[in-house]
């Protein structure tokens, strides 16, 4: 995943689920992605659905640490 910020949050969450993970609503706008013993808590972007560069990098690192490359 490129960390350029042009990625829709729905696509990222769909990818987490497609590779065997799941998304958990933590309340107050926070969510947790879980995949292969790894977890990451994040705030969904709003009002737009595109994630920023920082969140894109966090998800890229999350997938790497979970063994998805």
PDB file of N, CA, C, O and CB in Angstrom:
ATOM      1  N   UNK A   1       0.851  -1.176   0.000  1.00  0.00           N
ATOM      2  CA  UNK A   1       0.000   0.000   0.000  1.00  0.00           C
ATOM      3  C   UNK A   1       0.893   1.234   0.000  1.00  0.00           C
ATOM      4  O   UNK A   1       1.819   1.344   0.804  1.00  0.00           O
ATOM      5  CB  UNK A   1      -0.966   0.001   1.224  1.00  0.00           C
ATOM      6  N   UNK A   2       0.608   2.149  -0.900  1.00  0.00           N
ATOM      7  CA  UNK A   2       1.363   3.391  -0.925  1.00  0.00           C
ATOM      8  C   UNK A   2       0.896   4.302   0.193  1.00  0.00           C
ATOM      9  O   UNK A   2      -0.287   4.317   0.533  1.00  0.00           O
ATOM     10  CB  UNK A   2       1.222   4.089  -2.283  1.00  0.00           C
ATOM     11  N   UNK A   3       1.807   5.054   0.760  1.00  0.00           N
ATOM     12  CA  UNK A   3       1.461   5.976   1.834  1.00  0.00           C
ATOM     13  C   UNK A   3       1.279   7.385   1.281  1.00  0.00           C
ATOM     14  O   UNK A   3       1.866   8.338   1.793  1.00  0.00           O
ATOM     15  CB  UNK A   3       2.542   5.963   2.930  1.00  0.00           C
ATOM     16  N   UNK A   4       0.450   7.518   0.214  1.00  0.00           N
ATOM     17  CA  UNK A   4       0.260   8.837  -0.373  1.00  0.00           C
ATOM     18  C   UNK A   4      -1.027   9.508   0.079  1.00  0.00           C
ATOM     19  O   UNK A   4      -1.267  10.662  -0.278  1.00  0.00           O
ATOM     20  CB  UNK A   4       0.271   8.732  -1.865  1.00  0.00           C
ATOM     21  N   UNK A   5      -1.855   8.829   0.844  1.00  0.00           N
ATOM     22  CA  UNK A   5      -3.062   9.435   1.372  1.00  0.00           C
ATOM     23  C   UNK A   5      -4.245   9.368   0.429  1.00  0.00           C
ATOM     24  O   UNK A   5      -5.304   9.900   0.764  1.00  0.00           O
ATOM     25  CB  UNK A   5      -2.795  10.843   1.716  1.00  0.00           C
ATOM     26  N   UNK A   6      -4.123   8.742  -0.731  1.00  0.00           N
ATOM     27  CA  UNK A   6      -5.219   8.623  -1.680  1.00  0.00           C
ATOM     28  C   UNK A   6      -5.915   7.273  -1.565  1.00  0.00           C
ATOM     29  O   UNK A   6      -6.251   6.666  -2.582  1.00  0.00           O
ATOM     30  CB  UNK A   6      -4.711   8.828  -3.095  1.00  0.00           C
ATOM     31  N   UNK A   7      -6.133   6.806  -0.375  1.00  0.00           N
ATOM     32  CA  UNK A   7      -6.733   5.498  -0.146  1.00  0.00           C
ATOM     33  C   UNK A   7      -8.012   5.685   0.649  1.00  0.00           C
ATOM     34  O   UNK A   7      -8.024   6.382   1.663  1.00  0.00           O
ATOM     35  CB  UNK A   7      -5.752   4.547   0.593  1.00  0.00           C
ATOM     36  N   UNK A   8      -9.080   5.066   0.194  1.00  0.00           N
ATOM     37  CA  UNK A   8     -10.370   5.162   0.873  1.00  0.00           C
ATOM     38  C   UNK A   8     -10.385   4.225   2.085  1.00  0.00           C
ATOM     39  O   UNK A   8      -9.969   3.071   1.990  1.00  0.00           O
ATOM     40  CB  UNK A   8     -11.533   4.818  -0.100  1.00  0.00           C
ATOM     41  N   UNK A   9     -10.860   4.726   3.208  1.00  0.00           N
ATOM     42  CA  UNK A   9     -10.896   3.942   4.449  1.00  0.00           C
ATOM     43  C   UNK A   9     -11.668   2.646   4.274  1.00  0.00           C
ATOM     44  O   UNK A   9     -11.280   1.621   4.834  1.00  0.00           O
ATOM     45  CB  UNK A   9     -11.515   4.759   5.573  1.00  0.00           C
ATOM     46  N   UNK A  10     -12.750   2.668   3.509  1.00  0.00           N
ATOM     47  CA  UNK A  10     -13.550   1.444   3.299  1.00  0.00           C
ATOM     48  C   UNK A  10     -12.726   0.364   2.616  1.00  0.00           C
ATOM     49  O   UNK A  10     -12.887  -0.820   2.913  1.00  0.00           O
ATOM     50  CB  UNK A  10     -14.806   1.753   2.458  1.00  0.00           C
ATOM     51  N   UNK A  11     -11.837   0.764   1.696  1.00  0.00           N
ATOM     52  CA  UNK A  11     -10.985  -0.218   1.021  1.00  0.00           C
ATOM     53  C   UNK A  11      -9.972  -0.833   1.977  1.00  0.00           C
ATOM     54  O   UNK A  11      -9.696  -2.031   1.912  1.00  0.00           O
ATOM     55  CB  UNK A  11     -10.260   0.430  -0.154  1.00  0.00           C
ATOM     56  N   UNK A  12      -9.425  -0.021   2.855  1.00  0.00           N
ATOM     57  CA  UNK A  12      -8.450  -0.525   3.831  1.00  0.00           C
ATOM     58  C   UNK A  12      -9.136  -1.515   4.773  1.00  0.00           C
ATOM     59  O   UNK A  12      -8.607  -2.597   5.031  1.00  0.00           O
ATOM     60  CB  UNK A  12      -7.812   0.651   4.641  1.00  0.00           C
ATOM     61  N   UNK A  13     -10.311  -1.148   5.286  1.00  0.00           N
ATOM     62  CA  UNK A  13     -11.025  -2.047   6.197  1.00  0.00           C
ATOM     63  C   UNK A  13     -11.456  -3.320   5.481  1.00  0.00           C
ATOM     64  O   UNK A  13     -11.445  -4.393   6.085  1.00  0.00           O
ATOM     65  CB  UNK A  13     -12.249  -1.344   6.796  1.00  0.00           C
ATOM     66  N   UNK A  14     -11.837  -3.227   4.204  1.00  0.00           N
ATOM     67  CA  UNK A  14     -12.190  -4.421   3.427  1.00  0.00           C
ATOM     68  C   UNK A  14     -10.975  -5.328   3.252  1.00  0.00           C
ATOM     69  O   UNK A  14     -11.106  -6.552   3.271  1.00  0.00           O
ATOM     70  CB  UNK A  14     -12.759  -4.023   2.049  1.00  0.00           C
ATOM     71  N   UNK A  15      -9.794  -4.736   3.081  1.00  0.00           N
ATOM     72  CA  UNK A  15      -8.567  -5.521   2.954  1.00  0.00           C
ATOM     73  C   UNK A  15      -8.255  -6.262   4.246  1.00  0.00           C
ATOM     74  O   UNK A  15      -7.860  -7.427   4.212  1.00  0.00           O
ATOM     75  CB  UNK A  15      -7.391  -4.620   2.570  1.00  0.00           C
ATOM     76  N   UNK A  16      -8.430  -5.597   5.385  1.00  0.00           N
ATOM     77  CA  UNK A  16      -8.208  -6.253   6.683  1.00  0.00           C
ATOM     78  C   UNK A  16      -9.083  -7.504   6.775  1.00  0.00           C
ATOM     79  O   UNK A  16      -8.609  -8.573   7.163  1.00  0.00           O
ATOM     80  CB  UNK A  16      -8.519  -5.274   7.866  1.00  0.00           C
ATOM     81  N   UNK A  17     -10.349  -7.367   6.421  1.00  0.00           N
ATOM     82  CA  UNK A  17     -11.292  -8.495   6.499  1.00  0.00           C
ATOM     83  C   UNK A  17     -10.936  -9.563   5.463  1.00  0.00           C
ATOM     84  O   UNK A  17     -11.009 -10.756   5.756  1.00  0.00           O
ATOM     85  CB  UNK A  17     -12.749  -8.006   6.283  1.00  0.00           C
ATOM     86  N   UNK A  18     -10.555  -9.145   4.259  1.00  0.00           N
ATOM     87  CA  UNK A  18     -10.238 -10.093   3.181  1.00  0.00           C
ATOM     88  C   UNK A  18      -9.053 -10.996   3.515  1.00  0.00           C
ATOM     89  O   UNK A  18      -8.988 -12.132   3.047  1.00  0.00           O
ATOM     90  CB  UNK A  18      -9.948  -9.338   1.900  1.00  0.00           C
ATOM     91  N   UNK A  19      -8.122 -10.498   4.317  1.00  0.00           N
ATOM     92  CA  UNK A  19      -6.953 -11.314   4.665  1.00  0.00           C
ATOM     93  C   UNK A  19      -7.124 -12.019   6.015  1.00  0.00           C
ATOM     94  O   UNK A  19      -6.162 -12.540   6.579  1.00  0.00           O
ATOM     95  CB  UNK A  19      -5.697 -10.441   4.694  1.00  0.00           C
ATOM     96  N   UNK A  20      -8.366 -12.029   6.525  1.00  0.00           N
ATOM     97  CA  UNK A  20      -8.657 -12.823   7.715  1.00  0.00           C
ATOM     98  C   UNK A  20      -8.776 -12.052   9.017  1.00  0.00           C
ATOM     99  O   UNK A  20      -8.931 -12.665  10.072  1.00  0.00           O
ATOM    100  CB  UNK A  20      -7.621 -13.830   7.873  1.00  0.00           C
ATOM    101  N   UNK A  21      -8.710 -10.753   8.979  1.00  0.00           N
ATOM    102  CA  UNK A  21      -8.828  -9.951  10.194  1.00  0.00           C
ATOM    103  C   UNK A  21     -10.246  -9.467  10.407  1.00  0.00           C
ATOM    104  O   UNK A  21     -11.169  -9.879   9.705  1.00  0.00           O
ATOM    105  CB  UNK A  21      -7.884  -8.768  10.139  1.00  0.00           C
ATOM    106  N   UNK A  22     -10.410  -8.600  11.368  1.00  0.00           N
ATOM    107  CA  UNK A  22     -11.720  -7.991  11.580  1.00  0.00           C
ATOM    108  C   UNK A  22     -11.575  -6.610  12.188  1.00  0.00           C
ATOM    109  O   UNK A  22     -10.539  -6.257  12.752  1.00  0.00           O
ATOM    110  CB  UNK A  22     -12.588  -8.874  12.477  1.00  0.00           C
ATOM    111  N   UNK A  23     -12.644  -5.841  12.057  1.00  0.00           N
ATOM    112  CA  UNK A  23     -12.711  -4.475  12.543  1.00  0.00           C
ATOM    113  C   UNK A  23     -13.692  -4.427  13.698  1.00  0.00           C
ATOM    114  O   UNK A  23     -14.801  -4.953  13.599  1.00  0.00           O
ATOM    115  CB  UNK A  23     -13.123  -3.493  11.415  1.00  0.00           C
ATOM    116  N   UNK A  24     -13.295  -3.805  14.779  1.00  0.00           N
ATOM    117  CA  UNK A  24     -14.104  -3.736  15.994  1.00  0.00           C
ATOM    118  C   UNK A  24     -14.382  -2.268  16.316  1.00  0.00           C
ATOM    119  O   UNK A  24     -13.458  -1.455  16.351  1.00  0.00           O
ATOM    120  CB  UNK A  24     -13.388  -4.446  17.192  1.00  0.00           C
ATOM    121  N   UNK A  25     -15.656  -1.923  16.551  1.00  0.00           N
ATOM    122  CA  UNK A  25     -16.037  -0.569  16.936  1.00  0.00           C
ATOM    123  C   UNK A  25     -15.758  -0.407  18.421  1.00  0.00           C
ATOM    124  O   UNK A  25     -16.327  -1.122  19.246  1.00  0.00           O
ATOM    125  CB  UNK A  25     -17.541  -0.280  16.607  1.00  0.00           C
ATOM    126  N   UNK A  26     -14.875   0.539  18.764  1.00  0.00           N
ATOM    127  CA  UNK A  26     -14.489   0.757  20.164  1.00  0.00           C
ATOM    128  C   UNK A  26     -15.293   1.880  20.819  1.00  0.00           C
ATOM    129  O   UNK A  26     -15.118   2.160  22.005  1.00  0.00           O
ATOM    130  CB  UNK A  26     -13.003   1.076  20.250  1.00  0.00           C
ATOM    131  N   UNK A  27     -16.173   2.523  20.048  1.00  0.00           N
ATOM    132  CA  UNK A  27     -16.973   3.619  20.586  1.00  0.00           C
ATOM    133  C   UNK A  27     -16.259   4.957  20.450  1.00  0.00           C
ATOM    134  O   UNK A  27     -15.040   5.009  20.288  1.00  0.00           O
ATOM    135  CB  UNK A  27     -17.306   3.358  22.046  1.00  0.00           C
ATOM    136  N   UNK A  28     -17.021   6.026  20.515  1.00  0.00           N
ATOM    137  CA  UNK A  28     -16.487   7.385  20.420  1.00  0.00           C
ATOM    138  C   UNK A  28     -15.680   7.633  19.150  1.00  0.00           C
ATOM    139  O   UNK A  28     -14.750   8.440  19.153  1.00  0.00           O
ATOM    140  CB  UNK A  28     -15.627   7.671  21.615  1.00  0.00           C
ATOM    141  N   UNK A  29     -16.030   6.942  18.061  1.00  0.00           N
ATOM    142  CA  UNK A  29     -15.352   7.145  16.787  1.00  0.00           C
ATOM    143  C   UNK A  29     -14.058   6.384  16.619  1.00  0.00           C
ATOM    144  O   UNK A  29     -13.384   6.540  15.601  1.00  0.00           O
ATOM    145  CB  UNK A  29     -15.082   8.567  16.607  1.00  0.00           C
ATOM    146  N   UNK A  30     -13.690   5.565  17.586  1.00  0.00           N
ATOM    147  CA  UNK A  30     -12.463   4.779  17.485  1.00  0.00           C
ATOM    148  C   UNK A  30     -12.779   3.353  17.055  1.00  0.00           C
ATOM    149  O   UNK A  30     -13.813   2.787  17.413  1.00  0.00           O
ATOM    150  CB  UNK A  30     -11.707   4.777  18.824  1.00  0.00           C
ATOM    151  N   UNK A  31     -11.862   2.792  16.281  1.00  0.00           N
ATOM    152  CA  UNK A  31     -12.008   1.430  15.784  1.00  0.00           C
ATOM    153  C   UNK A  31     -10.708   0.686  16.018  1.00  0.00           C
ATOM    154  O   UNK A  31      -9.646   1.292  16.161  1.00  0.00           O
ATOM    155  CB  UNK A  31     -12.393   1.415  14.280  1.00  0.00           C
ATOM    156  N   UNK A  32     -10.805  -0.633  16.056  1.00  0.00           N
ATOM    157  CA  UNK A  32      -9.610  -1.457  16.222  1.00  0.00           C
ATOM    158  C   UNK A  32      -9.590  -2.499  15.113  1.00  0.00           C
ATOM    159  O   UNK A  32     -10.574  -3.202  14.882  1.00  0.00           O
ATOM    160  CB  UNK A  32      -9.575  -2.136  17.631  1.00  0.00           C
ATOM    161  N   UNK A  33      -8.464  -2.585  14.439  1.00  0.00           N
ATOM    162  CA  UNK A  33      -8.232  -3.632  13.445  1.00  0.00           C
ATOM    163  C   UNK A  33      -7.446  -4.738  14.135  1.00  0.00           C
ATOM    164  O   UNK A  33      -6.474  -4.472  14.843  1.00  0.00           O
ATOM    165  CB  UNK A  33      -7.465  -3.080  12.177  1.00  0.00           C
ATOM    166  N   UNK A  34      -7.871  -5.977  13.924  1.00  0.00           N
ATOM    167  CA  UNK A  34      -7.153  -7.129  14.480  1.00  0.00           C
ATOM    168  C   UNK A  34      -6.819  -8.091  13.345  1.00  0.00           C
ATOM    169  O   UNK A  34      -7.663  -8.410  12.507  1.00  0.00           O
ATOM    170  CB  UNK A  34      -7.999  -7.848  15.589  1.00  0.00           C
ATOM    171  N   UNK A  35      -5.574  -8.541  13.340  1.00  0.00           N
ATOM    172  CA  UNK A  35      -5.123  -9.444  12.293  1.00  0.00           C
ATOM    173  C   UNK A  35      -3.891 -10.195  12.788  1.00  0.00           C
ATOM    174  O   UNK A  35      -2.894  -9.581  13.168  1.00  0.00           O
ATOM    175  CB  UNK A  35      -4.814  -8.669  10.980  1.00  0.00           C
ATOM    176  N   UNK A  36      -3.964 -11.512  12.781  1.00  0.00           N
ATOM    177  CA  UNK A  36      -2.815 -12.361  13.132  1.00  0.00           C
ATOM    178  C   UNK A  36      -2.113 -11.920  14.421  1.00  0.00           C
ATOM    179  O   UNK A  36      -0.905 -11.682  14.421  1.00  0.00           O
ATOM    180  CB  UNK A  36      -1.813 -12.363  11.992  1.00  0.00           C
ATOM    181  N   UNK A  37      -2.852 -11.812  15.494  1.00  0.00           N
ATOM    182  CA  UNK A  37      -2.300 -11.460  16.798  1.00  0.00           C
ATOM    183  C   UNK A  37      -1.872  -9.991  16.908  1.00  0.00           C
ATOM    184  O   UNK A  37      -1.382  -9.576  17.959  1.00  0.00           O
ATOM    185  CB  UNK A  37      -1.125 -12.343  17.094  1.00  0.00           C
ATOM    186  N   UNK A  38      -2.046  -9.212  15.863  1.00  0.00           N
ATOM    187  CA  UNK A  38      -1.722  -7.783  15.875  1.00  0.00           C
ATOM    188  C   UNK A  38      -3.009  -6.981  15.981  1.00  0.00           C
ATOM    189  O   UNK A  38      -4.062  -7.410  15.509  1.00  0.00           O
ATOM    190  CB  UNK A  38      -0.926  -7.375  14.603  1.00  0.00           C
ATOM    191  N   UNK A  39      -2.914  -5.818  16.604  1.00  0.00           N
ATOM    192  CA  UNK A  39      -4.068  -4.938  16.658  1.00  0.00           C
ATOM    193  C   UNK A  39      -3.616  -3.493  16.562  1.00  0.00           C
ATOM    194  O   UNK A  39      -2.509  -3.130  16.959  1.00  0.00           O
ATOM    195  CB  UNK A  39      -4.875  -5.170  17.944  1.00  0.00           C
ATOM    196  N   UNK A  40      -4.522  -2.680  16.017  1.00  0.00           N
ATOM    197  CA  UNK A  40      -4.234  -1.274  15.835  1.00  0.00           C
ATOM    198  C   UNK A  40      -5.517  -0.487  16.048  1.00  0.00           C
ATOM    199  O   UNK A  40      -6.541  -0.784  15.432  1.00  0.00           O
ATOM    200  CB  UNK A  40      -3.635  -1.003  14.433  1.00  0.00           C
ATOM    201  N   UNK A  41      -5.466   0.513  16.916  1.00  0.00           N
ATOM    202  CA  UNK A  41      -6.617   1.364  17.164  1.00  0.00           C
ATOM    203  C   UNK A  41      -6.446   2.644  16.354  1.00  0.00           C
ATOM    204  O   UNK A  41      -5.355   3.212  16.291  1.00  0.00           O
ATOM    205  CB  UNK A  41      -6.777   1.673  18.687  1.00  0.00           C
ATOM    206  N   UNK A  42      -7.525   3.086  15.743  1.00  0.00           N
ATOM    207  CA  UNK A  42      -7.472   4.274  14.897  1.00  0.00           C
ATOM    208  C   UNK A  42      -8.811   5.001  14.927  1.00  0.00           C
ATOM    209  O   UNK A  42      -9.827   4.456  15.359  1.00  0.00           O
ATOM    210  CB  UNK A  42      -7.098   3.896  13.452  1.00  0.00           C
ATOM    211  N   UNK A  43      -8.787   6.224  14.466  1.00  0.00           N
ATOM    212  CA  UNK A  43      -9.968   7.064  14.337  1.00  0.00           C
ATOM    213  C   UNK A  43     -10.273   7.158  12.849  1.00  0.00           C
ATOM    214  O   UNK A  43      -9.387   7.500  12.067  1.00  0.00           O
ATOM    215  CB  UNK A  43      -9.753   8.492  14.984  1.00  0.00           C
ATOM    216  N   UNK A  44     -11.510   6.863  12.436  1.00  0.00           N
ATOM    217  CA  UNK A  44     -11.858   6.964  11.017  1.00  0.00           C
ATOM    218  C   UNK A  44     -11.799   8.419  10.566  1.00  0.00           C
ATOM    219  O   UNK A  44     -12.167   9.327  11.312  1.00  0.00           O
ATOM    220  CB  UNK A  44     -13.265   6.375  10.754  1.00  0.00           C
ATOM    221  N   UNK A  45     -11.332   8.629   9.342  1.00  0.00           N
ATOM    222  CA  UNK A  45     -11.266   9.998   8.830  1.00  0.00           C
ATOM    223  C   UNK A  45     -12.663  10.567   8.585  1.00  0.00           C
ATOM    224  O   UNK A  45     -13.586   9.844   8.208  1.00  0.00           O
ATOM    225  CB  UNK A  45     -10.448  10.042   7.535  1.00  0.00           C
ATOM    226  N   UNK A  46     -12.797  11.861   8.804  1.00  0.00           N
ATOM    227  CA  UNK A  46     -14.065  12.514   8.508  1.00  0.00           C
ATOM    228  C   UNK A  46     -13.803  13.985   8.228  1.00  0.00           C
ATOM    229  O   UNK A  46     -12.831  14.498   8.781  1.00  0.00           O
ATOM    230  CB  UNK A  46     -15.075  12.342   9.677  1.00  0.00           C
ATOM    231  N   UNK A  47     -14.537  14.684   7.462  1.00  0.00           N
ATOM    232  CA  UNK A  47     -15.757  14.255   6.767  1.00  0.00           C
ATOM    233  C   UNK A  47     -15.473  13.450   5.515  1.00  0.00           C
ATOM    234  O   UNK A  47     -16.380  12.810   4.983  1.00  0.00           O
ATOM    235  CB  UNK A  47     -16.591  15.452   6.407  1.00  0.00           C
ATOM    236  N   UNK A  48     -14.239  13.464   5.027  1.00  0.00           N
ATOM    237  CA  UNK A  48     -13.903  12.687   3.826  1.00  0.00           C
ATOM    238  C   UNK A  48     -13.528  11.271   4.221  1.00  0.00           C
ATOM    239  O   UNK A  48     -13.175  11.008   5.371  1.00  0.00           O
ATOM    240  CB  UNK A  48     -12.745  13.352   3.039  1.00  0.00           C
ATOM    241  N   UNK A  49     -13.607  10.356   3.256  1.00  0.00           N
ATOM    242  CA  UNK A  49     -13.315   8.959   3.575  1.00  0.00           C
ATOM    243  C   UNK A  49     -11.875   8.558   3.258  1.00  0.00           C
ATOM    244  O   UNK A  49     -11.471   7.434   3.556  1.00  0.00           O
ATOM    245  CB  UNK A  49     -14.260   8.060   2.824  1.00  0.00           C
ATOM    246  N   UNK A  50     -11.085   9.472   2.650  1.00  0.00           N
ATOM    247  CA  UNK A  50      -9.693   9.145   2.334  1.00  0.00           C
ATOM    248  C   UNK A  50      -8.835   9.261   3.584  1.00  0.00           C
ATOM    249  O   UNK A  50      -8.990  10.185   4.383  1.00  0.00           O
ATOM    250  CB  UNK A  50      -9.149  10.069   1.222  1.00  0.00           C
ATOM    251  N   UNK A  51      -7.934   8.312   3.733  1.00  0.00           N
ATOM    252  CA  UNK A  51      -7.047   8.364   4.887  1.00  0.00           C
ATOM    253  C   UNK A  51      -5.857   9.263   4.572  1.00  0.00           C
ATOM    254  O   UNK A  51      -5.472   9.414   3.412  1.00  0.00           O
ATOM    255  CB  UNK A  51      -6.573   6.945   5.286  1.00  0.00           C
ATOM    256  N   UNK A  52      -5.286   9.847   5.597  1.00  0.00           N
ATOM    257  CA  UNK A  52      -4.116  10.690   5.441  1.00  0.00           C
ATOM    258  C   UNK A  52      -2.845   9.867   5.343  1.00  0.00           C
ATOM    259  O   UNK A  52      -2.859   8.650   5.525  1.00  0.00           O
ATOM    260  CB  UNK A  52      -4.015  11.662   6.590  1.00  0.00           C
ATOM    261  N   UNK A  53      -1.767  10.536   5.057  1.00  0.00           N
ATOM    262  CA  UNK A  53      -0.478   9.841   4.899  1.00  0.00           C
ATOM    263  C   UNK A  53      -0.052   9.113   6.166  1.00  0.00           C
ATOM    264  O   UNK A  53       0.460   7.995   6.108  1.00  0.00           O
ATOM    265  CB  UNK A  53       0.605  10.830   4.498  1.00  0.00           C
ATOM    266  N   UNK A  54      -0.266   9.750   7.305  1.00  0.00           N
ATOM    267  CA  UNK A  54       0.137   9.121   8.564  1.00  0.00           C
ATOM    268  C   UNK A  54      -0.614   7.826   8.835  1.00  0.00           C
ATOM    269  O   UNK A  54      -0.015   6.831   9.241  1.00  0.00           O
ATOM    270  CB  UNK A  54      -0.080  10.078   9.712  1.00  0.00           C
ATOM    271  N   UNK A  55      -1.921   7.837   8.611  1.00  0.00           N
ATOM    272  CA  UNK A  55      -2.722   6.629   8.838  1.00  0.00           C
ATOM    273  C   UNK A  55      -2.405   5.563   7.794  1.00  0.00           C
ATOM    274  O   UNK A  55      -2.402   4.372   8.106  1.00  0.00           O
ATOM    275  CB  UNK A  55      -4.224   6.965   8.812  1.00  0.00           C
ATOM    276  N   UNK A  56      -2.136   5.984   6.553  1.00  0.00           N
ATOM    277  CA  UNK A  56      -1.748   5.026   5.516  1.00  0.00           C
ATOM    278  C   UNK A  56      -0.452   4.310   5.914  1.00  0.00           C
ATOM    279  O   UNK A  56      -0.330   3.097   5.744  1.00  0.00           O
ATOM    280  CB  UNK A  56      -1.573   5.744   4.150  1.00  0.00           C
ATOM    281  N   UNK A  57       0.504   5.063   6.441  1.00  0.00           N
ATOM    282  CA  UNK A  57       1.766   4.456   6.882  1.00  0.00           C
ATOM    283  C   UNK A  57       1.538   3.516   8.054  1.00  0.00           C
ATOM    284  O   UNK A  57       2.140   2.444   8.114  1.00  0.00           O
ATOM    285  CB  UNK A  57       2.780   5.539   7.271  1.00  0.00           C
ATOM    286  N   UNK A  58       0.667   3.909   8.996  1.00  0.00           N
ATOM    287  CA  UNK A  58       0.375   3.030  10.138  1.00  0.00           C
ATOM    288  C   UNK A  58      -0.240   1.720   9.674  1.00  0.00           C
ATOM    289  O   UNK A  58       0.121   0.656  10.177  1.00  0.00           O
ATOM    290  CB  UNK A  58      -0.568   3.728  11.131  1.00  0.00           C
ATOM    291  N   UNK A  59      -1.169   1.783   8.715  1.00  0.00           N
ATOM    292  CA  UNK A  59      -1.774   0.551   8.203  1.00  0.00           C
ATOM    293  C   UNK A  59      -0.756  -0.282   7.427  1.00  0.00           C
ATOM    294  O   UNK A  59      -0.757  -1.509   7.532  1.00  0.00           O
ATOM    295  CB  UNK A  59      -2.976   0.878   7.306  1.00  0.00           C
ATOM    296  N   UNK A  60       0.109   0.366   6.653  1.00  0.00           N
ATOM    297  CA  UNK A  60       1.135  -0.374   5.934  1.00  0.00           C
ATOM    298  C   UNK A  60       2.022  -1.132   6.915  1.00  0.00           C
ATOM    299  O   UNK A  60       2.325  -2.305   6.693  1.00  0.00           O
ATOM    300  CB  UNK A  60       1.980   0.574   5.066  1.00  0.00           C
ATOM    301  N   UNK A  61       2.445  -0.473   8.004  1.00  0.00           N
ATOM    302  CA  UNK A  61       3.259  -1.127   9.029  1.00  0.00           C
ATOM    303  C   UNK A  61       2.472  -2.234   9.734  1.00  0.00           C
ATOM    304  O   UNK A  61       3.020  -3.293  10.039  1.00  0.00           O
ATOM    305  CB  UNK A  61       3.755  -0.095  10.055  1.00  0.00           C
ATOM    306  N   UNK A  62       1.193  -1.984   9.989  1.00  0.00           N
ATOM    307  CA  UNK A  62       0.321  -2.981  10.628  1.00  0.00           C
ATOM    308  C   UNK A  62       0.264  -4.257   9.787  1.00  0.00           C
ATOM    309  O   UNK A  62       0.410  -5.359  10.316  1.00  0.00           O
ATOM    310  CB  UNK A  62      -1.107  -2.408  10.829  1.00  0.00           C
ATOM    311  N   UNK A  63       0.050  -4.105   8.475  1.00  0.00           N
ATOM    312  CA  UNK A  63      -0.008  -5.286   7.602  1.00  0.00           C
ATOM    313  C   UNK A  63       1.338  -6.021   7.576  1.00  0.00           C
ATOM    314  O   UNK A  63       1.369  -7.252   7.608  1.00  0.00           O
ATOM    315  CB  UNK A  63      -0.411  -4.873   6.169  1.00  0.00           C
ATOM    316  N   UNK A  64       2.434  -5.286   7.519  1.00  0.00           N
ATOM    317  CA  UNK A  64       3.756  -5.922   7.519  1.00  0.00           C
ATOM    318  C   UNK A  64       3.982  -6.725   8.794  1.00  0.00           C
ATOM    319  O   UNK A  64       4.422  -7.873   8.748  1.00  0.00           O
ATOM    320  CB  UNK A  64       4.857  -4.867   7.364  1.00  0.00           C
ATOM    321  N   UNK A  65       3.670  -6.098   9.949  1.00  0.00           N
ATOM    322  CA  UNK A  65       3.869  -6.770  11.235  1.00  0.00           C
ATOM    323  C   UNK A  65       2.971  -7.990  11.369  1.00  0.00           C
ATOM    324  O   UNK A  65       3.318  -8.941  12.069  1.00  0.00           O
ATOM    325  CB  UNK A  65       3.606  -5.804  12.386  1.00  0.00           C
ATOM    326  N   UNK A  66       1.818  -7.970  10.703  1.00  0.00           N
ATOM    327  CA  UNK A  66       0.884  -9.101  10.769  1.00  0.00           C
ATOM    328  C   UNK A  66       1.253 -10.183   9.747  1.00  0.00           C
ATOM    329  O   UNK A  66       0.596 -11.222   9.680  1.00  0.00           O
ATOM    330  CB  UNK A  66      -0.563  -8.616  10.528  1.00  0.00           C
ATOM    331  N   UNK A  67       2.298  -9.942   8.954  1.00  0.00           N
ATOM    332  CA  UNK A  67       2.755 -10.949   8.008  1.00  0.00           C
ATOM    333  C   UNK A  67       2.111 -10.866   6.635  1.00  0.00           C
ATOM    334  O   UNK A  67       2.202 -11.814   5.855  1.00  0.00           O
ATOM    335  CB  UNK A  67       2.513 -12.287   8.568  1.00  0.00           C
ATOM    336  N   UNK A  68       1.460  -9.746   6.324  1.00  0.00           N
ATOM    337  CA  UNK A  68       0.836  -9.552   5.010  1.00  0.00           C
ATOM    338  C   UNK A  68       1.705  -8.587   4.229  1.00  0.00           C
ATOM    339  O   UNK A  68       1.891  -7.442   4.643  1.00  0.00           O
ATOM    340  CB  UNK A  68      -0.639  -9.016   5.134  1.00  0.00           C
ATOM    341  N   UNK A  69       2.242  -9.043   3.092  1.00  0.00           N
ATOM    342  CA  UNK A  69       3.099  -8.164   2.273  1.00  0.00           C
ATOM    343  C   UNK A  69       2.694  -8.226   0.841  1.00  0.00           C
ATOM    344  O   UNK A  69       3.295  -7.557   0.001  1.00  0.00           O
ATOM    345  CB  UNK A  69       4.568  -8.540   2.406  1.00  0.00           C
TER     346      UNK A  69
END
